[in-house]
Amino acid sequence: MTRSSRRQYSPRDRALVAEFDALERRIAKLEHEQSLLYNTLSGLARESDLEVSIGSVCTRCTRSYVLIGNGTLYCPKCHSRRTV
């Protein structure tokens, strides 16, 4: 049975369904915001005179994407720098 059916839920089940629905909305909002930030950062990198592109997640700290430019991978969060 789907959640939207007319089935009678116990108070505990209704609370769990409501919490699940709230988490689904929160995740969707966070994914949308992440997409907006990534697109904005990509645009800034593309428009800058530095000719920087965005790489993968930093393998050292995993808290930022690395920036790629001039043969170097640079993490703006942990300041790790590696040559390509």
mmCIF file of the N, C-alpha and C atoms, coordinates in Angstrom:
data_MODEL
# 
_entry.id   MODEL 
# 
loop_
_atom_site.group_PDB 
_atom_site.id 
_atom_site.type_symbol 
_atom_site.label_atom_id 
_atom_site.label_alt_id 
_atom_site.label_comp_id 
_atom_site.label_asym_id 
_atom_site.label_entity_id 
_atom_site.label_seq_id 
_atom_site.pdbx_PDB_ins_code 
_atom_site.Cartn_x 
_atom_site.Cartn_y 
_atom_site.Cartn_z 
_atom_site.occupancy 
_atom_site.B_iso_or_equiv 
_atom_site.pdbx_formal_charge 
_atom_site.auth_seq_id 
_atom_site.auth_comp_id 
_atom_site.auth_asym_id 
_atom_site.auth_atom_id 
_atom_site.pdbx_PDB_model_num 
ATOM 1   N N  . MET A 1 1  ? 0.829  -1.188 0.000   1.00 0.00 ? 1  MET A N  1 
ATOM 2   C CA . MET A 1 1  ? 0.000  0.000  0.000   1.00 0.00 ? 1  MET A CA 1 
ATOM 3   C C  . MET A 1 1  ? 0.875  1.253  0.000   1.00 0.00 ? 1  MET A C  1 
ATOM 4   N N  . THR A 1 2  ? 0.458  2.254  -0.694  1.00 0.00 ? 2  THR A N  1 
ATOM 5   C CA . THR A 1 2  ? 1.215  3.493  -0.729  1.00 0.00 ? 2  THR A CA 1 
ATOM 6   C C  . THR A 1 2  ? 0.878  4.348  0.472   1.00 0.00 ? 2  THR A C  1 
ATOM 7   N N  . ARG A 1 3  ? 1.753  5.302  0.731   1.00 0.00 ? 3  ARG A N  1 
ATOM 8   C CA . ARG A 1 3  ? 1.527  6.190  1.874   1.00 0.00 ? 3  ARG A CA 1 
ATOM 9   C C  . ARG A 1 3  ? 0.279  7.035  1.707   1.00 0.00 ? 3  ARG A C  1 
ATOM 10  N N  . SER A 1 4  ? -0.106 7.292  0.470   1.00 0.00 ? 4  SER A N  1 
ATOM 11  C CA . SER A 1 4  ? -1.252 8.174  0.235   1.00 0.00 ? 4  SER A CA 1 
ATOM 12  C C  . SER A 1 4  ? -2.591 7.437  0.292   1.00 0.00 ? 4  SER A C  1 
ATOM 13  N N  . SER A 1 5  ? -2.570 6.136  0.528   1.00 0.00 ? 5  SER A N  1 
ATOM 14  C CA . SER A 1 5  ? -3.830 5.394  0.591   1.00 0.00 ? 5  SER A CA 1 
ATOM 15  C C  . SER A 1 5  ? -4.596 5.770  1.857   1.00 0.00 ? 5  SER A C  1 
ATOM 16  N N  . ARG A 1 6  ? -5.816 5.288  1.948   1.00 0.00 ? 6  ARG A N  1 
ATOM 17  C CA . ARG A 1 6  ? -6.709 5.625  3.061   1.00 0.00 ? 6  ARG A CA 1 
ATOM 18  C C  . ARG A 1 6  ? -6.497 4.731  4.284   1.00 0.00 ? 6  ARG A C  1 
ATOM 19  N N  . ARG A 1 7  ? -5.447 3.976  4.306   1.00 0.00 ? 7  ARG A N  1 
ATOM 20  C CA . ARG A 1 7  ? -5.171 3.081  5.423   1.00 0.00 ? 7  ARG A CA 1 
ATOM 21  C C  . ARG A 1 7  ? -5.065 3.872  6.721   1.00 0.00 ? 7  ARG A C  1 
ATOM 22  N N  . GLN A 1 8  ? -5.537 3.299  7.781   1.00 0.00 ? 8  GLN A N  1 
ATOM 23  C CA . GLN A 1 8  ? -5.457 3.947  9.092   1.00 0.00 ? 8  GLN A CA 1 
ATOM 24  C C  . GLN A 1 8  ? -4.099 3.639  9.716   1.00 0.00 ? 8  GLN A C  1 
ATOM 25  N N  . TYR A 1 9  ? -3.364 4.669  10.019  1.00 0.00 ? 9  TYR A N  1 
ATOM 26  C CA . TYR A 1 9  ? -2.060 4.513  10.647  1.00 0.00 ? 9  TYR A CA 1 
ATOM 27  C C  . TYR A 1 9  ? -2.181 4.755  12.140  1.00 0.00 ? 9  TYR A C  1 
ATOM 28  N N  . SER A 1 10 ? -1.314 4.098  12.886  1.00 0.00 ? 10 SER A N  1 
ATOM 29  C CA . SER A 1 10 ? -1.242 4.379  14.318  1.00 0.00 ? 10 SER A CA 1 
ATOM 30  C C  . SER A 1 10 ? -0.586 5.747  14.484  1.00 0.00 ? 10 SER A C  1 
ATOM 31  N N  . PRO A 1 11 ? -0.726 6.377  15.640  1.00 0.00 ? 11 PRO A N  1 
ATOM 32  C CA . PRO A 1 11 ? -0.074 7.673  15.852  1.00 0.00 ? 11 PRO A CA 1 
ATOM 33  C C  . PRO A 1 11 ? 1.435  7.611  15.603  1.00 0.00 ? 11 PRO A C  1 
ATOM 34  N N  . ARG A 1 12 ? 2.065  6.523  16.010  1.00 0.00 ? 12 ARG A N  1 
ATOM 35  C CA . ARG A 1 12 ? 3.507  6.372  15.797  1.00 0.00 ? 12 ARG A CA 1 
ATOM 36  C C  . ARG A 1 12 ? 3.815  6.297  14.306  1.00 0.00 ? 12 ARG A C  1 
ATOM 37  N N  . ASP A 1 13 ? 3.019  5.515  13.568  1.00 0.00 ? 13 ASP A N  1 
ATOM 38  C CA . ASP A 1 13 ? 3.230  5.405  12.124  1.00 0.00 ? 13 ASP A CA 1 
ATOM 39  C C  . ASP A 1 13 ? 3.006  6.736  11.419  1.00 0.00 ? 13 ASP A C  1 
ATOM 40  N N  . ARG A 1 14 ? 1.980  7.473  11.829  1.00 0.00 ? 14 ARG A N  1 
ATOM 41  C CA . ARG A 1 14 ? 1.724  8.797  11.231  1.00 0.00 ? 14 ARG A CA 1 
ATOM 42  C C  . ARG A 1 14 ? 2.902  9.727  11.486  1.00 0.00 ? 14 ARG A C  1 
ATOM 43  N N  . ALA A 1 15 ? 3.459  9.660  12.694  1.00 0.00 ? 15 ALA A N  1 
ATOM 44  C CA . ALA A 1 15 ? 4.615  10.505 13.014  1.00 0.00 ? 15 ALA A CA 1 
ATOM 45  C C  . ALA A 1 15 ? 5.812  10.119 12.149  1.00 0.00 ? 15 ALA A C  1 
ATOM 46  N N  . LEU A 1 16 ? 6.026  8.822  11.955  1.00 0.00 ? 16 LEU A N  1 
ATOM 47  C CA . LEU A 1 16 ? 7.140  8.373  11.116  1.00 0.00 ? 16 LEU A CA 1 
ATOM 48  C C  . LEU A 1 16 ? 6.952  8.785  9.661   1.00 0.00 ? 16 LEU A C  1 
ATOM 49  N N  . VAL A 1 17 ? 5.733  8.671  9.163   1.00 0.00 ? 17 VAL A N  1 
ATOM 50  C CA . VAL A 1 17 ? 5.444  9.078  7.784   1.00 0.00 ? 17 VAL A CA 1 
ATOM 51  C C  . VAL A 1 17 ? 5.672  10.579 7.629   1.00 0.00 ? 17 VAL A C  1 
ATOM 52  N N  . ALA A 1 18 ? 5.227  11.363 8.596   1.00 0.00 ? 18 ALA A N  1 
ATOM 53  C CA . ALA A 1 18 ? 5.419  12.814 8.544   1.00 0.00 ? 18 ALA A CA 1 
ATOM 54  C C  . ALA A 1 18 ? 6.908  13.158 8.591   1.00 0.00 ? 18 ALA A C  1 
ATOM 55  N N  . GLU A 1 19 ? 7.657  12.460 9.439   1.00 0.00 ? 19 GLU A N  1 
ATOM 56  C CA . GLU A 1 19 ? 9.097  12.710 9.535   1.00 0.00 ? 19 GLU A CA 1 
ATOM 57  C C  . GLU A 1 19 ? 9.793  12.325 8.230   1.00 0.00 ? 19 GLU A C  1 
ATOM 58  N N  . PHE A 1 20 ? 9.391  11.210 7.647   1.00 0.00 ? 20 PHE A N  1 
ATOM 59  C CA . PHE A 1 20 ? 9.954  10.771 6.374   1.00 0.00 ? 20 PHE A CA 1 
ATOM 60  C C  . PHE A 1 20 ? 9.668  11.792 5.277   1.00 0.00 ? 20 PHE A C  1 
ATOM 61  N N  . ASP A 1 21 ? 8.433  12.268 5.214   1.00 0.00 ? 21 ASP A N  1 
ATOM 62  C CA . ASP A 1 21 ? 8.067  13.276 4.215   1.00 0.00 ? 21 ASP A CA 1 
ATOM 63  C C  . ASP A 1 21 ? 8.886  14.552 4.396   1.00 0.00 ? 21 ASP A C  1 
ATOM 64  N N  . ALA A 1 22 ? 9.076  14.969 5.654   1.00 0.00 ? 22 ALA A N  1 
ATOM 65  C CA . ALA A 1 22 ? 9.868  16.169 5.932   1.00 0.00 ? 22 ALA A CA 1 
ATOM 66  C C  . ALA A 1 22 ? 11.318 15.964 5.501   1.00 0.00 ? 22 ALA A C  1 
ATOM 67  N N  . LEU A 1 23 ? 11.862 14.780 5.753   1.00 0.00 ? 23 LEU A N  1 
ATOM 68  C CA . LEU A 1 23 ? 13.235 14.492 5.341   1.00 0.00 ? 23 LEU A CA 1 
ATOM 69  C C  . LEU A 1 23 ? 13.369 14.467 3.820   1.00 0.00 ? 23 LEU A C  1 
ATOM 70  N N  . GLU A 1 24 ? 12.377 13.919 3.130   1.00 0.00 ? 24 GLU A N  1 
ATOM 71  C CA . GLU A 1 24 ? 12.397 13.935 1.660   1.00 0.00 ? 24 GLU A CA 1 
ATOM 72  C C  . GLU A 1 24 ? 12.436 15.362 1.130   1.00 0.00 ? 24 GLU A C  1 
ATOM 73  N N  . ARG A 1 25 ? 11.609 16.233 1.701   1.00 0.00 ? 25 ARG A N  1 
ATOM 74  C CA . ARG A 1 25 ? 11.590 17.642 1.263   1.00 0.00 ? 25 ARG A CA 1 
ATOM 75  C C  . ARG A 1 25 ? 12.926 18.317 1.575   1.00 0.00 ? 25 ARG A C  1 
ATOM 76  N N  . ARG A 1 26 ? 13.470 18.038 2.742   1.00 0.00 ? 26 ARG A N  1 
ATOM 77  C CA . ARG A 1 26 ? 14.742 18.652 3.136   1.00 0.00 ? 26 ARG A CA 1 
ATOM 78  C C  . ARG A 1 26 ? 15.876 18.204 2.207   1.00 0.00 ? 26 ARG A C  1 
ATOM 79  N N  . ILE A 1 27 ? 15.924 16.919 1.893   1.00 0.00 ? 27 ILE A N  1 
ATOM 80  C CA . ILE A 1 27 ? 16.955 16.410 0.988   1.00 0.00 ? 27 ILE A CA 1 
ATOM 81  C C  . ILE A 1 27 ? 16.812 17.031 -0.396  1.00 0.00 ? 27 ILE A C  1 
ATOM 82  N N  . ALA A 1 28 ? 15.598 17.123 -0.898  1.00 0.00 ? 28 ALA A N  1 
ATOM 83  C CA . ALA A 1 28 ? 15.373 17.728 -2.218  1.00 0.00 ? 28 ALA A CA 1 
ATOM 84  C C  . ALA A 1 28 ? 15.839 19.178 -2.229  1.00 0.00 ? 28 ALA A C  1 
ATOM 85  N N  . LYS A 1 29 ? 15.545 19.912 -1.158  1.00 0.00 ? 29 LYS A N  1 
ATOM 86  C CA . LYS A 1 29 ? 15.962 21.313 -1.066  1.00 0.00 ? 29 LYS A CA 1 
ATOM 87  C C  . LYS A 1 29 ? 17.484 21.417 -1.023  1.00 0.00 ? 29 LYS A C  1 
ATOM 88  N N  . LEU A 1 30 ? 18.135 20.570 -0.229  1.00 0.00 ? 30 LEU A N  1 
ATOM 89  C CA . LEU A 1 30 ? 19.593 20.600 -0.134  1.00 0.00 ? 30 LEU A CA 1 
ATOM 90  C C  . LEU A 1 30 ? 20.253 20.226 -1.456  1.00 0.00 ? 30 LEU A C  1 
ATOM 91  N N  . GLU A 1 31 ? 19.692 19.237 -2.155  1.00 0.00 ? 31 GLU A N  1 
ATOM 92  C CA . GLU A 1 31 ? 20.237 18.863 -3.461  1.00 0.00 ? 31 GLU A CA 1 
ATOM 93  C C  . GLU A 1 31 ? 20.099 20.008 -4.455  1.00 0.00 ? 31 GLU A C  1 
ATOM 94  N N  . HIS A 1 32 ? 18.980 20.705 -4.410  1.00 0.00 ? 32 HIS A N  1 
ATOM 95  C CA . HIS A 1 32 ? 18.775 21.846 -5.299  1.00 0.00 ? 32 HIS A CA 1 
ATOM 96  C C  . HIS A 1 32 ? 19.769 22.961 -4.974  1.00 0.00 ? 32 HIS A C  1 
ATOM 97  N N  . GLU A 1 33 ? 19.950 23.265 -3.694  1.00 0.00 ? 33 GLU A N  1 
ATOM 98  C CA . GLU A 1 33 ? 20.897 24.305 -3.293  1.00 0.00 ? 33 GLU A CA 1 
ATOM 99  C C  . GLU A 1 33 ? 22.321 23.922 -3.678  1.00 0.00 ? 33 GLU A C  1 
ATOM 100 N N  . GLN A 1 34 ? 22.671 22.648 -3.524  1.00 0.00 ? 34 GLN A N  1 
ATOM 101 C CA . GLN A 1 34 ? 24.001 22.193 -3.911  1.00 0.00 ? 34 GLN A CA 1 
ATOM 102 C C  . GLN A 1 34 ? 24.211 22.381 -5.413  1.00 0.00 ? 34 GLN A C  1 
ATOM 103 N N  . SER A 1 35 ? 23.201 22.069 -6.187  1.00 0.00 ? 35 SER A N  1 
ATOM 104 C CA . SER A 1 35 ? 23.282 22.242 -7.632  1.00 0.00 ? 35 SER A CA 1 
ATOM 105 C C  . SER A 1 35 ? 23.461 23.714 -7.998  1.00 0.00 ? 35 SER A C  1 
ATOM 106 N N  . LEU A 1 36 ? 22.714 24.591 -7.328  1.00 0.00 ? 36 LEU A N  1 
ATOM 107 C CA . LEU A 1 36 ? 22.855 26.029 -7.577  1.00 0.00 ? 36 LEU A CA 1 
ATOM 108 C C  . LEU A 1 36 ? 24.266 26.504 -7.254  1.00 0.00 ? 36 LEU A C  1 
ATOM 109 N N  . LEU A 1 37 ? 24.793 26.084 -6.118  1.00 0.00 ? 37 LEU A N  1 
ATOM 110 C CA . LEU A 1 37 ? 26.142 26.497 -5.725  1.00 0.00 ? 37 LEU A CA 1 
ATOM 111 C C  . LEU A 1 37 ? 27.189 25.963 -6.697  1.00 0.00 ? 37 LEU A C  1 
ATOM 112 N N  . TYR A 1 38 ? 27.053 24.720 -7.104  1.00 0.00 ? 38 TYR A N  1 
ATOM 113 C CA . TYR A 1 38 ? 28.002 24.138 -8.047  1.00 0.00 ? 38 TYR A CA 1 
ATOM 114 C C  . TYR A 1 38 ? 27.962 24.887 -9.378  1.00 0.00 ? 38 TYR A C  1 
ATOM 115 N N  . ASN A 1 39 ? 26.759 25.175 -9.871  1.00 0.00 ? 39 ASN A N  1 
ATOM 116 C CA . ASN A 1 39 ? 26.632 25.910 -11.131 1.00 0.00 ? 39 ASN A CA 1 
ATOM 117 C C  . ASN A 1 39 ? 27.208 27.311 -11.016 1.00 0.00 ? 39 ASN A C  1 
ATOM 118 N N  . THR A 1 40 ? 26.979 27.973 -9.877  1.00 0.00 ? 40 THR A N  1 
ATOM 119 C CA . THR A 1 40 ? 27.524 29.313 -9.662  1.00 0.00 ? 40 THR A CA 1 
ATOM 120 C C  . THR A 1 40 ? 29.043 29.277 -9.616  1.00 0.00 ? 40 THR A C  1 
ATOM 121 N N  . LEU A 1 41 ? 29.592 28.317 -8.874  1.00 0.00 ? 41 LEU A N  1 
ATOM 122 C CA . LEU A 1 41 ? 31.043 28.199 -8.781  1.00 0.00 ? 41 LEU A CA 1 
ATOM 123 C C  . LEU A 1 41 ? 31.651 27.864 -10.137 1.00 0.00 ? 41 LEU A C  1 
ATOM 124 N N  . SER A 1 42 ? 30.987 27.006 -10.889 1.00 0.00 ? 42 SER A N  1 
ATOM 125 C CA . SER A 1 42 ? 31.474 26.680 -12.236 1.00 0.00 ? 42 SER A CA 1 
ATOM 126 C C  . SER A 1 42 ? 31.485 27.920 -13.124 1.00 0.00 ? 42 SER A C  1 
ATOM 127 N N  . GLY A 1 43 ? 30.436 28.733 -13.008 1.00 0.00 ? 43 GLY A N  1 
ATOM 128 C CA . GLY A 1 43 ? 30.374 29.973 -13.779 1.00 0.00 ? 43 GLY A CA 1 
ATOM 129 C C  . GLY A 1 43 ? 31.467 30.944 -13.392 1.00 0.00 ? 43 GLY A C  1 
ATOM 130 N N  . LEU A 1 44 ? 31.719 31.075 -12.100 1.00 0.00 ? 44 LEU A N  1 
ATOM 131 C CA . LEU A 1 44 ? 32.797 31.954 -11.636 1.00 0.00 ? 44 LEU A CA 1 
ATOM 132 C C  . LEU A 1 44 ? 34.148 31.469 -12.143 1.00 0.00 ? 44 LEU A C  1 
ATOM 133 N N  . ALA A 1 45 ? 34.379 30.175 -12.071 1.00 0.00 ? 45 ALA A N  1 
ATOM 134 C CA . ALA A 1 45 ? 35.644 29.624 -12.552 1.00 0.00 ? 45 ALA A CA 1 
ATOM 135 C C  . ALA A 1 45 ? 35.796 29.858 -14.048 1.00 0.00 ? 45 ALA A C  1 
ATOM 136 N N  . ARG A 1 46 ? 34.717 29.696 -14.790 1.00 0.00 ? 46 ARG A N  1 
ATOM 137 C CA . ARG A 1 46 ? 34.752 29.866 -16.245 1.00 0.00 ? 46 ARG A CA 1 
ATOM 138 C C  . ARG A 1 46 ? 34.993 31.328 -16.623 1.00 0.00 ? 46 ARG A C  1 
ATOM 139 N N  . GLU A 1 47 ? 34.405 32.254 -15.871 1.00 0.00 ? 47 GLU A N  1 
ATOM 140 C CA . GLU A 1 47 ? 34.493 33.673 -16.202 1.00 0.00 ? 47 GLU A CA 1 
ATOM 141 C C  . GLU A 1 47 ? 35.763 34.346 -15.678 1.00 0.00 ? 47 GLU A C  1 
ATOM 142 N N  . SER A 1 48 ? 36.452 33.704 -14.763 1.00 0.00 ? 48 SER A N  1 
ATOM 143 C CA . SER A 1 48 ? 37.637 34.340 -14.174 1.00 0.00 ? 48 SER A CA 1 
ATOM 144 C C  . SER A 1 48 ? 38.797 34.323 -15.163 1.00 0.00 ? 48 SER A C  1 
ATOM 145 N N  . ASP A 1 49 ? 39.714 35.236 -14.958 1.00 0.00 ? 49 ASP A N  1 
ATOM 146 C CA . ASP A 1 49 ? 40.911 35.306 -15.789 1.00 0.00 ? 49 ASP A CA 1 
ATOM 147 C C  . ASP A 1 49 ? 41.911 34.215 -15.423 1.00 0.00 ? 49 ASP A C  1 
ATOM 148 N N  . LEU A 1 50 ? 41.654 33.482 -14.358 1.00 0.00 ? 50 LEU A N  1 
ATOM 149 C CA . LEU A 1 50 ? 42.596 32.480 -13.881 1.00 0.00 ? 50 LEU A CA 1 
ATOM 150 C C  . LEU A 1 50 ? 42.506 31.159 -14.637 1.00 0.00 ? 50 LEU A C  1 
ATOM 151 N N  . GLU A 1 51 ? 41.485 30.994 -15.452 1.00 0.00 ? 51 GLU A N  1 
ATOM 152 C CA . GLU A 1 51 ? 41.264 29.757 -16.193 1.00 0.00 ? 51 GLU A CA 1 
ATOM 153 C C  . GLU A 1 51 ? 41.301 28.552 -15.262 1.00 0.00 ? 51 GLU A C  1 
ATOM 154 N N  . VAL A 1 52 ? 40.423 28.572 -14.300 1.00 0.00 ? 52 VAL A N  1 
ATOM 155 C CA . VAL A 1 52 ? 40.314 27.514 -13.297 1.00 0.00 ? 52 VAL A CA 1 
ATOM 156 C C  . VAL A 1 52 ? 39.085 26.679 -13.599 1.00 0.00 ? 52 VAL A C  1 
ATOM 157 N N  . SER A 1 53 ? 39.193 25.376 -13.391 1.00 0.00 ? 53 SER A N  1 
ATOM 158 C CA . SER A 1 53 ? 38.019 24.507 -13.493 1.00 0.00 ? 53 SER A CA 1 
ATOM 159 C C  . SER A 1 53 ? 37.853 23.753 -12.178 1.00 0.00 ? 53 SER A C  1 
ATOM 160 N N  . ILE A 1 54 ? 36.698 23.140 -12.021 1.00 0.00 ? 54 ILE A N  1 
ATOM 161 C CA . ILE A 1 54 ? 36.380 22.435 -10.789 1.00 0.00 ? 54 ILE A CA 1 
ATOM 162 C C  . ILE A 1 54 ? 36.607 20.952 -11.003 1.00 0.00 ? 54 ILE A C  1 
ATOM 163 N N  . GLY A 1 55 ? 37.324 20.342 -10.074 1.00 0.00 ? 55 GLY A N  1 
ATOM 164 C CA . GLY A 1 55 ? 37.609 18.914 -10.169 1.00 0.00 ? 55 GLY A CA 1 
ATOM 165 C C  . GLY A 1 55 ? 36.734 18.097 -9.243  1.00 0.00 ? 55 GLY A C  1 
ATOM 166 N N  . SER A 1 56 ? 37.257 16.994 -8.813  1.00 0.00 ? 56 SER A N  1 
ATOM 167 C CA . SER A 1 56 ? 36.521 16.083 -7.930  1.00 0.00 ? 56 SER A CA 1 
ATOM 168 C C  . SER A 1 56 ? 36.653 16.537 -6.474  1.00 0.00 ? 56 SER A C  1 
ATOM 169 N N  . VAL A 1 57 ? 36.047 15.787 -5.593  1.00 0.00 ? 57 VAL A N  1 
ATOM 170 C CA . VAL A 1 57 ? 36.139 16.074 -4.160  1.00 0.00 ? 57 VAL A CA 1 
ATOM 171 C C  . VAL A 1 57 ? 37.582 15.855 -3.713  1.00 0.00 ? 57 VAL A C  1 
ATOM 172 N N  . CYS A 1 58 ? 38.069 16.721 -2.853  1.00 0.00 ? 58 CYS A N  1 
ATOM 173 C CA . CYS A 1 58 ? 39.432 16.608 -2.330  1.00 0.00 ? 58 CYS A CA 1 
ATOM 174 C C  . CYS A 1 58 ? 39.587 15.270 -1.610  1.00 0.00 ? 58 CYS A C  1 
ATOM 175 N N  . THR A 1 59 ? 40.601 14.515 -2.000  1.00 0.00 ? 59 THR A N  1 
ATOM 176 C CA . THR A 1 59 ? 40.825 13.208 -1.378  1.00 0.00 ? 59 THR A CA 1 
ATOM 177 C C  . THR A 1 59 ? 41.455 13.326 0.001   1.00 0.00 ? 59 THR A C  1 
ATOM 178 N N  . ARG A 1 60 ? 41.997 14.483 0.315   1.00 0.00 ? 60 ARG A N  1 
ATOM 179 C CA . ARG A 1 60 ? 42.629 14.664 1.628   1.00 0.00 ? 60 ARG A CA 1 
ATOM 180 C C  . ARG A 1 60 ? 41.611 14.998 2.712   1.00 0.00 ? 60 ARG A C  1 
ATOM 181 N N  . CYS A 1 61 ? 40.731 15.969 2.455   1.00 0.00 ? 61 CYS A N  1 
ATOM 182 C CA . CYS A 1 61 ? 39.785 16.398 3.497   1.00 0.00 ? 61 CYS A CA 1 
ATOM 183 C C  . CYS A 1 61 ? 38.337 16.047 3.184   1.00 0.00 ? 61 CYS A C  1 
ATOM 184 N N  . THR A 1 62 ? 38.000 15.809 1.936   1.00 0.00 ? 62 THR A N  1 
ATOM 185 C CA . THR A 1 62 ? 36.641 15.514 1.446   1.00 0.00 ? 62 THR A CA 1 
ATOM 186 C C  . THR A 1 62 ? 35.624 16.592 1.806   1.00 0.00 ? 62 THR A C  1 
ATOM 187 N N  . ARG A 1 63 ? 36.075 17.818 2.041   1.00 0.00 ? 63 ARG A N  1 
ATOM 188 C CA . ARG A 1 63 ? 35.165 18.903 2.416   1.00 0.00 ? 63 ARG A CA 1 
ATOM 189 C C  . ARG A 1 63 ? 35.006 19.955 1.328   1.00 0.00 ? 63 ARG A C  1 
ATOM 190 N N  . SER A 1 64 ? 35.635 19.738 0.173   1.00 0.00 ? 64 SER A N  1 
ATOM 191 C CA . SER A 1 64 ? 35.548 20.715 -0.904  1.00 0.00 ? 64 SER A CA 1 
ATOM 192 C C  . SER A 1 64 ? 35.900 20.038 -2.223  1.00 0.00 ? 64 SER A C  1 
ATOM 193 N N  . TYR A 1 65 ? 35.456 20.655 -3.309  1.00 0.00 ? 65 TYR A N  1 
ATOM 194 C CA . TYR A 1 65 ? 35.945 20.248 -4.619  1.00 0.00 ? 65 TYR A CA 1 
ATOM 195 C C  . TYR A 1 65 ? 37.309 20.891 -4.812  1.00 0.00 ? 65 TYR A C  1 
ATOM 196 N N  . VAL A 1 66 ? 38.187 20.231 -5.559  1.00 0.00 ? 66 VAL A N  1 
ATOM 197 C CA . VAL A 1 66 ? 39.481 20.837 -5.853  1.00 0.00 ? 66 VAL A CA 1 
ATOM 198 C C  . VAL A 1 66 ? 39.339 21.747 -7.062  1.00 0.00 ? 66 VAL A C  1 
ATOM 199 N N  . LEU A 1 67 ? 40.183 22.750 -7.106  1.00 0.00 ? 67 LEU A N  1 
ATOM 200 C CA . LEU A 1 67 ? 40.256 23.660 -8.245  1.00 0.00 ? 67 LEU A CA 1 
ATOM 201 C C  . LEU A 1 67 ? 41.454 23.242 -9.084  1.00 0.00 ? 67 LEU A C  1 
ATOM 202 N N  . ILE A 1 68 ? 41.271 23.230 -10.388 1.00 0.00 ? 68 ILE A N  1 
ATOM 203 C CA . ILE A 1 68 ? 42.330 22.806 -11.298 1.00 0.00 ? 68 ILE A CA 1 
ATOM 204 C C  . ILE A 1 68 ? 42.737 23.998 -12.145 1.00 0.00 ? 68 ILE A C  1 
ATOM 205 N N  . GLY A 1 69 ? 43.999 24.335 -12.091 1.00 0.00 ? 69 GLY A N  1 
ATOM 206 C CA . GLY A 1 69 ? 44.498 25.445 -12.891 1.00 0.00 ? 69 GLY A CA 1 
ATOM 207 C C  . GLY A 1 69 ? 46.006 25.458 -12.933 1.00 0.00 ? 69 GLY A C  1 
ATOM 208 N N  . ASN A 1 70 ? 46.557 25.817 -14.057 1.00 0.00 ? 70 ASN A N  1 
ATOM 209 C CA . ASN A 1 70 ? 48.003 25.911 -14.240 1.00 0.00 ? 70 ASN A CA 1 
ATOM 210 C C  . ASN A 1 70 ? 48.719 24.627 -13.828 1.00 0.00 ? 70 ASN A C  1 
ATOM 211 N N  . GLY A 1 71 ? 48.134 23.479 -14.140 1.00 0.00 ? 71 GLY A N  1 
ATOM 212 C CA . GLY A 1 71 ? 48.767 22.202 -13.833 1.00 0.00 ? 71 GLY A CA 1 
ATOM 213 C C  . GLY A 1 71 ? 48.754 21.821 -12.365 1.00 0.00 ? 71 GLY A C  1 
ATOM 214 N N  . THR A 1 72 ? 47.875 22.455 -11.589 1.00 0.00 ? 72 THR A N  1 
ATOM 215 C CA . THR A 1 72 ? 47.832 22.208 -10.149 1.00 0.00 ? 72 THR A CA 1 
ATOM 216 C C  . THR A 1 72 ? 46.416 21.908 -9.688  1.00 0.00 ? 72 THR A C  1 
ATOM 217 N N  . LEU A 1 73 ? 46.300 20.953 -8.780  1.00 0.00 ? 73 LEU A N  1 
ATOM 218 C CA . LEU A 1 73 ? 45.048 20.700 -8.070  1.00 0.00 ? 73 LEU A CA 1 
ATOM 219 C C  . LEU A 1 73 ? 45.160 21.391 -6.721  1.00 0.00 ? 73 LEU A C  1 
ATOM 220 N N  . TYR A 1 74 ? 44.174 22.216 -6.379  1.00 0.00 ? 74 TYR A N  1 
ATOM 221 C CA . TYR A 1 74 ? 44.232 22.965 -5.126  1.00 0.00 ? 74 TYR A CA 1 
ATOM 222 C C  . TYR A 1 74 ? 42.901 22.851 -4.394  1.00 0.00 ? 74 TYR A C  1 
ATOM 223 N N  . CYS A 1 75 ? 42.962 22.519 -3.105  1.00 0.00 ? 75 CYS A N  1 
ATOM 224 C CA . CYS A 1 75 ? 41.756 22.458 -2.282  1.00 0.00 ? 75 CYS A CA 1 
ATOM 225 C C  . CYS A 1 75 ? 41.644 23.754 -1.485  1.00 0.00 ? 75 CYS A C  1 
ATOM 226 N N  . PRO A 1 76 ? 40.579 24.527 -1.688  1.00 0.00 ? 76 PRO A N  1 
ATOM 227 C CA . PRO A 1 76 ? 40.430 25.783 -0.959  1.00 0.00 ? 76 PRO A CA 1 
ATOM 228 C C  . PRO A 1 76 ? 40.111 25.588 0.525   1.00 0.00 ? 76 PRO A C  1 
ATOM 229 N N  . LYS A 1 77 ? 39.731 24.398 0.925   1.00 0.00 ? 77 LYS A N  1 
ATOM 230 C CA . LYS A 1 77 ? 39.388 24.157 2.330   1.00 0.00 ? 77 LYS A CA 1 
ATOM 231 C C  . LYS A 1 77 ? 40.614 23.769 3.159   1.00 0.00 ? 77 LYS A C  1 
ATOM 232 N N  . CYS A 1 78 ? 41.349 22.741 2.722   1.00 0.00 ? 78 CYS A N  1 
ATOM 233 C CA . CYS A 1 78 ? 42.508 22.276 3.508   1.00 0.00 ? 78 CYS A CA 1 
ATOM 234 C C  . CYS A 1 78 ? 43.837 22.772 2.938   1.00 0.00 ? 78 CYS A C  1 
ATOM 235 N N  . HIS A 1 79 ? 43.787 23.486 1.828   1.00 0.00 ? 79 HIS A N  1 
ATOM 236 C CA . HIS A 1 79 ? 44.956 24.094 1.180   1.00 0.00 ? 79 HIS A CA 1 
ATOM 237 C C  . HIS A 1 79 ? 45.942 23.065 0.629   1.00 0.00 ? 79 HIS A C  1 
ATOM 238 N N  . SER A 1 80 ? 45.480 21.844 0.414   1.00 0.00 ? 80 SER A N  1 
ATOM 239 C CA . SER A 1 80 ? 46.313 20.820 -0.209  1.00 0.00 ? 80 SER A CA 1 
ATOM 240 C C  . SER A 1 80 ? 46.570 21.228 -1.656  1.00 0.00 ? 80 SER A C  1 
ATOM 241 N N  . ARG A 1 81 ? 47.796 21.038 -2.098  1.00 0.00 ? 81 ARG A N  1 
ATOM 242 C CA . ARG A 1 81 ? 48.165 21.415 -3.468  1.00 0.00 ? 81 ARG A CA 1 
ATOM 243 C C  . ARG A 1 81 ? 48.992 20.278 -4.071  1.00 0.00 ? 81 ARG A C  1 
ATOM 244 N N  . ARG A 1 82 ? 48.588 19.841 -5.273  1.00 0.00 ? 82 ARG A N  1 
ATOM 245 C CA . ARG A 1 82 ? 49.317 18.787 -5.982  1.00 0.00 ? 82 ARG A CA 1 
ATOM 246 C C  . ARG A 1 82 ? 49.435 19.170 -7.443  1.00 0.00 ? 82 ARG A C  1 
ATOM 247 N N  . THR A 1 83 ? 50.531 18.776 -8.047  1.00 0.00 ? 83 THR A N  1 
ATOM 248 C CA . THR A 1 83 ? 50.683 19.023 -9.480  1.00 0.00 ? 83 THR A CA 1 
ATOM 249 C C  . THR A 1 83 ? 50.003 17.899 -10.250 1.00 0.00 ? 83 THR A C  1 
ATOM 250 N N  . VAL A 1 84 ? 49.510 18.260 -11.430 1.00 0.00 ? 84 VAL A N  1 
ATOM 251 C CA . VAL A 1 84 ? 48.802 17.285 -12.268 1.00 0.00 ? 84 VAL A CA 1 
ATOM 252 C C  . VAL A 1 84 ? 49.789 16.589 -13.165 1.00 0.00 ? 84 VAL A C  1 
# 
